[in-house]
């Protein structure tokens, strides 16, 4: 495994761990809060932990060259259809 992939894997692992901790904390806040605050946390997009959030974290771990290749491939697919 090359050095960049190893660094990316460590970053990704740390981001997932941090995100999971954040999500558990928000869930705890929702559970222990008064109803109006629980509703606020549940309805706020800033406090949601979902697949898109993880995808954004993964994207941040790519090198510029990897990002360019991914975007170029996406554009090729888009214009083929």
C-alpha positions as a Python dict, from the first residue, in 0.01 Angstrom:
ca = {
    (1, 'X'): (0, 0, 0),
    (2, 'X'): (143, 336, -92),
    (3, 'X'): (192, 616, 159),
    (4, 'X'): (-98, 832, 29),
    (5, 'X'): (-349, 549, 65),
    (6, 'X'): (-224, 471, 413),
    (7, 'X'): (-259, 837, 516),
    (8, 'X'): (-603, 854, 354),
    (9, 'X'): (-717, 541, 536),
    (10, 'X'): (-601, 685, 869),
    (11, 'X'): (-781, 1012, 795),
    (12, 'X'): (-1094, 832, 689),
    (13, 'X'): (-1090, 613, 998),
    (14, 'X'): (-1044, 917, 1222),
    (15, 'X'): (-1323, 1107, 1044),
    (16, 'X'): (-1562, 815, 1080),
    (17, 'X'): (-1473, 779, 1447),
    (18, 'X'): (-1525, 1153, 1505),
    (19, 'X'): (-1851, 1149, 1312),
    (20, 'X'): (-1981, 853, 1509),
    (21, 'X'): (-1892, 1023, 1836),
    (22, 'X'): (-2065, 1343, 1719),
    (23, 'X'): (-2373, 1146, 1615),
    (24, 'X'): (-2391, 968, 1952),
    (25, 'X'): (-2359, 1302, 2130),
    (26, 'X'): (-2639, 1458, 1924),
    (27, 'X'): (-2861, 1157, 1986),
    (28, 'X'): (-2794, 1190, 2357),
    (29, 'X'): (-2882, 1560, 2343),
    (30, 'X'): (-3206, 1483, 2161),
    (31, 'X'): (-3298, 1214, 2412),
    (32, 'X'): (-3219, 1425, 2721),
    (33, 'X'): (-3344, 1762, 2594),
    (34, 'X'): (-3680, 1921, 2629),
    (35, 'X'): (-3913, 1851, 2338),
    (36, 'X'): (-3855, 2179, 2155),
    (37, 'X'): (-3474, 2132, 2162),
    (38, 'X'): (-3502, 1768, 2057),
    (39, 'X'): (-3715, 1879, 1761),
    (40, 'X'): (-3456, 2144, 1675),
    (41, 'X'): (-3172, 1890, 1665),
    (42, 'X'): (-3379, 1637, 1472),
    (43, 'X'): (-3488, 1888, 1208),
    (44, 'X'): (-3161, 2073, 1163),
    (45, 'X'): (-2950, 1959, 866),
    (46, 'X'): (-2638, 2071, 1053),
    (47, 'X'): (-2679, 1795, 1308),
    (48, 'X'): (-2767, 1504, 1081),
    (49, 'X'): (-2524, 1220, 1036),
    (50, 'X'): (-2598, 1040, 714),
    (51, 'X'): (-2447, 872, 411),
    (52, 'X'): (-2394, 1206, 233),
    (53, 'X'): (-2194, 1335, 526),
    (54, 'X'): (-1966, 1032, 517),
    (55, 'X'): (-1925, 1072, 141),
    (56, 'X'): (-1812, 1431, 195),
    (57, 'X'): (-1555, 1315, 447),
    (58, 'X'): (-1428, 1055, 204),
    (59, 'X'): (-1404, 1318, -70),
    (60, 'X'): (-1184, 1534, 152),
    (61, 'X'): (-932, 1251, 179),
    (62, 'X'): (-873, 1228, -197),
    (63, 'X'): (-570, 1391, -354),
    (64, 'X'): (-629, 1662, -615),
    (65, 'X'): (-533, 1419, -889),
    (66, 'X'): (-781, 1160, -763),
    (67, 'X'): (-1056, 1423, -743),
    (68, 'X'): (-980, 1535, -1098),
    (69, 'X'): (-998, 1177, -1228),
    (70, 'X'): (-1328, 1114, -1052),
    (71, 'X'): (-1480, 1436, -1184),
    (72, 'X'): (-1350, 1374, -1536),
    (73, 'X'): (-1507, 1028, -1533),
    (74, 'X'): (-1836, 1171, -1407),
    (75, 'X'): (-1837, 1427, -1689),
    (76, 'X'): (-1764, 1161, -1949),
    (77, 'X'): (-2052, 949, -1824),
    (78, 'X'): (-2283, 1249, -1814),
    (79, 'X'): (-2214, 1350, -2174),
    (80, 'X'): (-2235, 992, -2304),
    (81, 'X'): (-2596, 973, -2191),
}
